[in-house]
Amino acid sequence: MRHTFKEERRASARHAVRLVCDRQGAAPFGGLGSMVAQVVGENCPKFVKNLSLPDAPVITGTSKEVFDYYGLNAAGIAQSAKVLLTRTEKGQNA
């Protein structure tokens, strides 16, 4: 069987990756978040968390204000990742 460099990288990622966090600036359904979940699920089954705006009316403001409010800024994403990693280590659903 012939292996390519890309296949080897994908195989090593299967063991190294514990969680995938996808951040998008839109509603959680469809789009990039769904595509990431599908690709990860097919190729490297791991917990996937889509960090996105709620599927409801959102506050008004600048992009920075909105993302800060919903925790979609750098600090919020880092905090979400820490919480999710702790939960996956304990065997809880992400």
C-alpha positions as CSV (number, residue, x, y, z in Angstrom):
1,M,0.0,0.0,0.0
2,R,1.4,3.4,-1.0
3,H,1.4,6.1,1.7
4,T,1.8,9.8,1.0
5,F,3.2,12.4,3.4
6,K,-0.3,13.8,3.8
7,E,-1.6,10.4,4.9
8,E,1.2,10.0,7.4
9,R,0.5,13.5,8.9
10,R,-3.2,12.6,9.2
11,A,-2.4,9.3,10.9
12,S,-0.1,11.0,13.4
13,A,-2.8,13.7,14.1
14,R,-5.2,10.9,15.0
15,H,-3.1,10.1,18.0
16,A,-2.0,13.7,19.0
17,V,-5.4,15.5,18.7
18,R,-7.8,15.2,21.6
19,L,-10.3,17.9,20.7
20,V,-11.2,20.2,17.8
21,C,-12.6,23.6,18.5
22,D,-14.1,25.4,15.5
23,R,-14.9,29.1,15.9
24,Q,-17.0,30.8,13.4
25,G,-18.8,34.2,13.4
26,A,-22.2,33.0,12.4
27,A,-25.0,30.6,13.5
28,P,-24.0,27.1,14.5
29,F,-25.7,25.2,11.7
30,G,-24.3,24.6,8.3
31,G,-21.3,26.3,6.9
32,L,-17.7,25.8,8.0
33,G,-18.6,24.3,11.5
34,S,-20.6,21.5,10.0
35,M,-18.0,20.8,7.4
36,V,-15.2,20.6,10.0
37,A,-17.3,18.2,12.1
38,Q,-18.0,16.0,9.1
39,V,-14.3,15.8,8.0
40,V,-13.1,15.1,11.5
41,G,-15.8,12.5,12.1
42,E,-14.9,10.7,8.9
43,N,-11.1,10.8,9.2
44,C,-10.1,11.2,12.8
45,P,-13.0,10.7,15.2
46,K,-12.5,13.2,18.1
47,F,-14.7,15.5,20.1
48,V,-15.6,18.6,18.0
49,K,-17.0,21.7,19.6
50,N,-18.4,24.5,17.3
51,L,-17.9,27.8,19.0
52,S,-20.4,30.2,17.3
53,L,-23.0,32.8,17.8
54,P,-26.3,31.5,19.2
55,D,-29.1,30.5,16.8
56,A,-31.2,33.4,18.1
57,P,-31.2,37.1,17.9
58,V,-27.8,38.4,19.0
59,I,-26.8,41.7,20.7
60,T,-26.0,44.6,18.5
61,G,-22.5,46.2,18.4
62,T,-19.2,46.1,16.6
63,S,-17.8,42.7,15.7
64,K,-15.4,43.0,18.7
65,E,-18.2,43.8,21.1
66,V,-20.4,40.9,19.9
67,F,-17.5,38.4,19.9
68,D,-16.4,39.6,23.4
69,Y,-20.0,39.3,24.7
70,Y,-20.3,35.6,23.5
71,G,-16.8,34.6,24.4
72,L,-15.7,34.2,20.8
73,N,-12.5,36.2,21.4
74,A,-9.1,34.8,22.1
75,A,-9.6,34.6,25.8
76,G,-13.1,33.0,25.5
77,I,-11.9,30.4,23.0
78,A,-8.9,29.5,25.2
79,Q,-11.2,29.2,28.3
80,S,-13.7,27.0,26.3
81,A,-10.8,24.8,25.1
82,K,-9.5,24.3,28.7
83,V,-13.0,23.4,29.9
84,L,-13.6,21.0,27.1
85,L,-10.2,19.3,27.5
86,T,-10.9,18.8,31.2
87,R,-14.2,17.2,30.3
88,T,-12.8,14.9,27.7
89,E,-10.0,13.8,30.0
90,K,-12.7,12.8,32.5
91,G,-14.6,10.9,29.8
92,Q,-17.5,13.3,29.7
93,N,-19.2,14.4,26.6
94,A,-17.7,17.6,25.1
